[in-house]
Amino acid sequence: MPDPTTPHRWWLGAVIYQIYPRSFADSNGDGIGDLPGITARLDHVASLGVDAIWLSPFFTSPMKDFGYDVSDYRDVDPIFGALADFDALIGRAHALGLKVVIDQVYSHTSDAHPWFERSRVDRSNPCADWYVWADAKPEGSPPNNWQSVFGGPAWTWDARRGQYYMHNFLREQPQLNGHSPAVQDELIATARFWLDRGVDGFRLDAINFAMHDPALTDNPPAPDDGAPRTRPFDYQLHEYNQSHADIPVFLERIRRLLDGYPGDRFTVAEVGGAESDREMKLFTRGHERLNSAYGFDFLYAPALAPALVAEALGRWPATPGEGWPSWAFENHDAPRAVSRWIDPAHRAAFARMKMLLLLCLRGNVFLYYGEELGLTQVDVPFADLQDPEAIANWPRTLSRDGARTPMPWRSDAPFAGFSATKPWLPVGADHPALAVDVQEADAGSLLWLTRRLVAFRHACPALSVGTLSVVEAGVQLLAFERQAEGQHLLCVFNLGAEPADWAPNETDRWRIVERIDDPGGWRLAPYGGLVAERVT
């Protein structure tokens, strides 16, 4: 829980806009988005009223996993530009009042990273223990039963060292040995490099994978809960290949580094898996670890139901010493929510209700690029797929590519104004009609509503930093109260396709101050929502 004795920090209750650099704006006509393209479009982001941008990886990389396989932590990949372009982006963002948060990938590198190239030469070089290496079993099989997230064993044989190396993800993403003091020192130095260039914080990717059990103990089998299993990874409880007890100690080193810089630098952990709730609390506990944690409560949920929201919010009750949550309905790894959660006939109304609900949650809010336009998931044909996991597990794994397609800027331009040439992923067939220029010209659009609701959130202390208590979580109705600094709000949502009547006790003591549907009074249209303020 935030310390009430300290001044308000910019990231408490912040709205942060995620940009996937490959897909936001292409400035040089090669079909791939880049840093100058982002810089040129920051006016649009600033117009939303958000507090910060989060940039997915733009570092030097062979792009086997599109930037999450880093081969140089301290440089920009040429497809995105150069360090000077990043500096220009930082300068423009700060001039517009936007903070800049960037990804840091500390659990693994690319196999093309110089550290790994040195490490694999032999068992006695200075980087020999910077990665997780192990001998084969007597019969030549991998050291244990650990499985990769992307399919198959988490071990690949390397003849040069005569050992297996570990990889929780692609074989081209060897696992760093996070237990090594030398590795930690290099990662801290990397963080310092970007802080010195002016970044305002970090999202730590897959940070619960940063350290393993050095004894290489086999993972136990996972009980069959009836959920689909598309990968060997799904058949195990991941007790030993990740989530080591020493991870929080390393996070404290990161926090000390950031606290040594002026201003409020922000850290948020990405944490997934069966133990994510426990780990998010562990990684953000007190005031010596990370500021916030980013979970997966909504990103893969098949439906947006009142019970789901109430349960997720209930895990963060604001007890003393508890961290600060962050929420997202969409991101670069999950299908677009308006395609996942609602049928096309109700999509427009649902997108408006979803935006109001997200901006009423207690914690930080992450908006994914194009979410302010109501972009849908694109069905990318197999021939155009880029996502290595989707290609390997086709057709059982839903492609991440469908949520990474180009941002539509102009409805009448080739490729919706994203690029002058064919983009790396196809533009969604229905996306030009949702383009920025179309919605800019329509004051009733989701784009305009998003601006209004972000401003409303910022104007209400109860929404930005207040407490939250659930009043109702029924079949289709969700209601919760937010309170702070003398302000008392009631947030009510109809998550169903039928109208609903719901009113609080003493309705004369409540004044409706925001709503996104047409009915008057306390009647909620299908996928409607409202916020009321208590008056004395």
N, C-alpha and C positions, 0 to 999 in steps of 0.2 A: 504493500500500500504506500502511496506517495507520502512523504514526510510533510505534515501540515505546517511545520515551522519554517520551511524553506519557501523562498519566493516561487511564484508560478513558473514552471518550465515550459518552453514552447511546445515540447512534444507531448505534454499531458493533454489528452483528448484531441490530438492533432489529426488532421485529414491529410493522408500521404498518397500521392498519385504515382502508381507504378508504371514505369516505361520499359517496354521490352525493346532495346535499341534496334534490333534487326527489322522491326516492323512499324516503327513510328513515323519516320520521314526520311526519304532518300534524297540527299542533296547533290550527288554526283552521277546519278543515272545508271548505277550498276545493279539496281534491283534490290539492294540491301540497305536498310536504314543505317544511319550513322550519327555521330555526335554533332556535326554542323547542322544536320537536319533537325535534331532535337532542339538545338539552340534557336533555330529559326522559328520553331513552333512553341517556344516557351510562353509567348503571350497568351496563347490559348489556354495553357495549363494555369497560368496566373489568373486568368479571367474566371476560373472556377472558384477561386477563393481558397484553394488548398494551401496548406502550410509548407509542404515539402514535396520533392520528387524522390522516388527510389529508382535507381538505374540498375537493371539486371546486368550481368557481366559484359564488359566491353574490353577486357584485357586480352593480351596476346594469347592465341589459342589455335590449335589445329581444327577446332570446331567439330569435334566428334560428338560433343554434347552441347554444341552451340554456346561456348564460352564458359561452361561449368567444368571444362577441362583446361585449366590454366597452364600455360607454358612460360609466362613471365608475369608475375604478380604486379610489377611496377611499370608497366607500359601499356599502351593502347594498341589493340590489333589494327593493322593497316586498313582493314575493311571498314572500320569505324572512324578512322582518322589518326590523329597523333596527339601527343600530350598537350601540345599547344591548343588543340581543339577542345580538349577537356578543360583546360584552364579558361578558355573563352566561355565554355558552357557554365562553369562555376561563376564566373564574373557576371554573366547575363542573369543567371538564376538569382544570385544575391541582389542584383540591382532591382529585380522584380519582387523581392521580398520572399523568395523561395529558398528553403533549406535544401541541401543535397545529401541524400543517403545513398550509399553504394553497397553492392554485394561484396562480401568477402567469403571465399571458399577455402576453409581451413581443414577440411577432412581429407582432401585428396588433391592431386595435381594431374596434369596431363603426363603421359609417358614420354612426351617430348620436352618436358621441363629439364633444364640442365641438372637439377638436383637428382632426378631419377636416372638420367643418363650416366651420371657419375656413380650413383648408388649401385647400379646393376653390373658395373665392371668387375668387381670382386668383393670379397667379404672384409677387406681391410682398409678401404679408402675412407676419406674423411666423412663421406655421406653414406657410409655402408648401412648405418642403422637409422637413417632418416625415413625409411619406409618399412612396411611390415613384411619381413622375409621369414620363411620357415622351410625346414627340410621336408622332403617327402617322407611318407610312411615307408616302412621296409619294402612294401610291394610296389612303391612308386606313386601311390595315390596322394591326393592333397592332404595337408596336415590335419584337417578336421572337416566337419560337415557344413561349414558356413556357406550360405548361398548369396548370390548377388541380387540386388533389387531388380536389375534388368534381365535376369534369367541366367541359370547355370551356376556352377560353383563360383565362390568368391575368391578363387585362386587360379593363377595362370603360371605355368612353368616358364622359367627363364634359364636357358642352357648356359649362358655366360657365367652366372653365379652358381648354377647347379642347385637352384632353390625355387620354390614357389613365392610369388608376391601376391599380396592380398589386394582386392578391390571390391568395395561394397557396391559399386555401380558398374560402369563399363570396364572392360579389361584395359582400355586406354586411360583409365583414371586410377592409377595406383594409390593405395591408401598411405597417407602420411603417418608416421609414427608420432602421434601427438604426445606421447610420454617423453620424448627426447627433449631435453632442455635446449639443445641447439636448434631444433625445429621450432620450438616455441619462440625462441629469440628472433628467428627469421620472420615468423609471422607477426610478431610485435613490431619488428622493424618495417614490415610491409604496411601495417596499420598506420605507423608514424609517417611513412612516406605520403599517404593519401591525406592524412590530417594536416600535414604541412602544406598541402596544395589547396586546403580550404574546405574539405568535405565536412559535413555536419554530423555524420554518423554512419553506422554500418548495420546492414542486415547480415547476420551470420548464417550462411547456408548450411543446412543439414548438420548443425553443430553437435547434435547428440551422436553423430557418427565419428566424432573427432578422436576418440580413444577406445581401444579394445581391451579385452582380457589378455594380458601377456602370456598366460598359461595356455591360451588357445583351446579352452574347454569347449566341447561340442555343445551346440544349442539344443535344447529339448524340443520335442515335437509340439506343435500347437494343437490344442483341442479342435475338433471339427465343429464349428459353430454354424454350419450351413451356408456360410458366405462363399461366393465363387472364388476358386483358387486358380489363377492363371499362370502362376510362376512357382518354382520350387521355394522361393523366398517366403511364400505365404504358408508353407507347411511347418514353419518353425516359430518358436518364441525367441526373440532376439535378445537374449540375456547376456551374451558374451562377445558378440562381434561389435557391439556399440554400447553407449550409455555407461561408460566406466565412471566410477566414483570420483576420479581425479579431474573430470572435466570442469566442475565448478571452480576448482583452484586456478585453472588456466583462465577462466572467465574473469576471475578477480584481477588477474594481471592486465587483461584488456581494459577493464573498468578503471583501474588506476591510471593507465595511460591516458584514457579519454578525459578523466577528471583533471589531469594536469594541463589541459588546454583551456583557453578562455572561452566563455560562453557555455551553453548547454549542448554537449555532444551526446548523441542518442545511439543506443544499441538495442537491437531487437533480434531475438533468436527465432529461427525457423525450426520447429520441433514437430516431427510426425511420429506415428507408430502407436502401438498399444499402450505404452507408458508415457504418452505425451503430456497428459495432465500433470502427473507427478514431476516430470522433468522440467516442464515450463515453470512450475512453482519453485523447483530447486534452483534453476538457472537465474531466477529473478528475485530470490528471497533477500530481504534486507536492503541495504544501500551500498553493498560492495560488489554486487554482480551486475547483470545486465538490467537495463531499464524496463524491458518489455519482452513478451514472447508471442509468437505468431503461430497459431495452431491450425488444425485442419477440420474443425468442427463443422464448417459449412461447405468447404471446398469440394468434397466428394459426396455430400449428402444427396440422396435421390429426390428429396422433397423438402420444401421449407415449411415446417410444421410448428405450431406454437410450442409443443412439448420440446422439440429440438432446441429452439431458441432459449426457452426457460432453463433447460438442463445445462446448456453451454454457459449461460450467464451465471447460473447458480454455482458453477465451479470457481468463480472469482467473487467471493462474498465480501471482499475488502477487510479481511481480518488483519490484525497488526503483523507487520513483517512481510505481508504478501506483496508480490510484484504487481505490475500494471499490464492488463491484457491488451492485445491488438487483434482486430477482426478483419476478415476479408470474405467476400462472397465469391470472388473470382481471382484467378491469377494465371501465370504462364504455364502452370502444370495441371490446371483443372478446367473442365469444360465450362463454357460460358453459362452463367446461371439462368438466363432467360430461356435457354434451350433445354436446360436440365430440369427446371422446376415448373414450367408452365406450357400449356398448349398454345399454338399460334393465335387462336381466337382471342385470348385474354392477355397476350404478351405486353401490349402497350400499357394497360392499367397495372399489371403486375410489376413491370419495370419501375413505375413511379412509386408504388407502395414499397417495393424492395429498397429503393433509394432512401425513402424516409426512414424505414426501419433501421437500415445500416447506420444512418447518421444520428440515430437516437440511442445507439448502444453505448454502454459505459466502457471506455477504453479508447485506444487509437483506432482509426478507421483507415483501411487501405482501399483505394479505388484503383481498379485496373484500367489501363488505357482503353478507351472506347466504351467503358461501362457507362459513362455519361451520355453516350449515344444509344445505348441499348443494343450493342452489337450482339449478334447471334453466333453460335458455334457453326463453323464452316465444315462441311463434309468434304475433306480433302481426298481426292482419288488416290489409290495406292501408288500410281505412277508418279504422283507429285509429293509423296510423303518425304519428310526430312527427319522426323523424330526416330531415333534409333530404337527406342523401346517399342514403338508402334510397328516398325518394320519387322523387328525380331519376333513379335508376338501376334502379328496380324492373323485373323481379324479380332482376336479376343481382347486385346488392350485398346482402349479408346485413345486415339492419337491426340497428343498434346498440340499438334500443329493446328488443329481446328480453332484453338484459342489464341494462336500467335499470328494470325493473318494480318495483312497491312491495314493500317489506320486509314479510313476514308476521309479525305479532306474536301474534295470537290466532286459533286455528283456527275458533272458533265465532262470531266477530264479523263484521259486514259488512265486506267488503273486507279481510279478514284482520287487522283492527285497525289498518290503516295510516291510514285516514281515515273520517270519518262520512259522506262522500259519494263519488260516483264519482271514482276517481283519474284522473290525467292519462294513465296507461297502465293497461291491465287487469292484474289480479292473475293470476298463472299458475294454471291449473286445478289443478295438483298442489301448489301452494305452501301452501295452508292445512294440509295434512297434514304439512308440514315446518316449521310455524310455531314460534316461540320457545317458546310455552307447552307445546306438545306435546313438544318435545325437552327442555325444562327438567324435565319430569316423568319422563324416561327416562334413567337413569344410563348406559345403554349407547348413547346417541345420539351423533351426530357433534358436536353442540354440546359435550357433556361431554368427548368425546375431544379436541376442539380445545383446551379449557382445559388438559387434562392435558398435551398435547404442547407447548403454549406454555410452560407451567411447566417441563417437562423441558428444553426448549431453553435457557431462562434459567438453569437449574441446571447446565448443562454448558458450561464455557468452550470446550471443543473445538467445540461447535456454534455458539456465539455469535461467536467471533473466531478460531477455529483454522484451520489449514491444511487443504487438501483434496487428496487424491490418489485418482484412479480406479483401482480394482483390477480390475473387470470391467464390460464393457458389451457384453453379448451380444444375442441375439435377444429374450429376455425378462427376463434377469437384469441388474441393475445393482448394483454394490457400490463403495463408496468409503470411505476412511478420513479421519477428522478428528482433528487433534491440537493440543493447546495446554496449557500450564501443567501438564505432567505427566499429562494425561489423553489417552488413546488410544481412540477409538471406531471401530467398524466398522458402517457403515450398509448394509443389504442389502434390495433390493426385487425383488419379482416383478411385472413389468409385463405378464404374460401370463395367459391364461385357464385354463392348466393348472398343477397343482402343480409345484413345482420343489425339488430338493434341491441345496443348496450349502453348503459349510462351508469355513472357512479352515484353513490349516495350524495344527497345535497347538491343536485345539479346546479342550483343557483349560485353555488360557491365556486364554480368552475367556468372559465371563459376560454372558448376555443380560439387558439392563436395561430394554428397552422393546420391545413388539411390538404389532401391531394385528390379528393373525389368531389362529386357534385352535390349529394344530398345535404340538406340542412340539418341542424340539430345534431343529435347523437346517432342518427341512422348512418350506417356505413354501407357504401356500395360494395359490390364484389371487388375484392382486392383494393379496398379503400383504407384510409388511415387518417388519423388526426392527432394533434397535440393540444392539450388544454392546460391552462395555468390556473392554479388556485388563487382566488381573490379573497381578501378579508372583508 
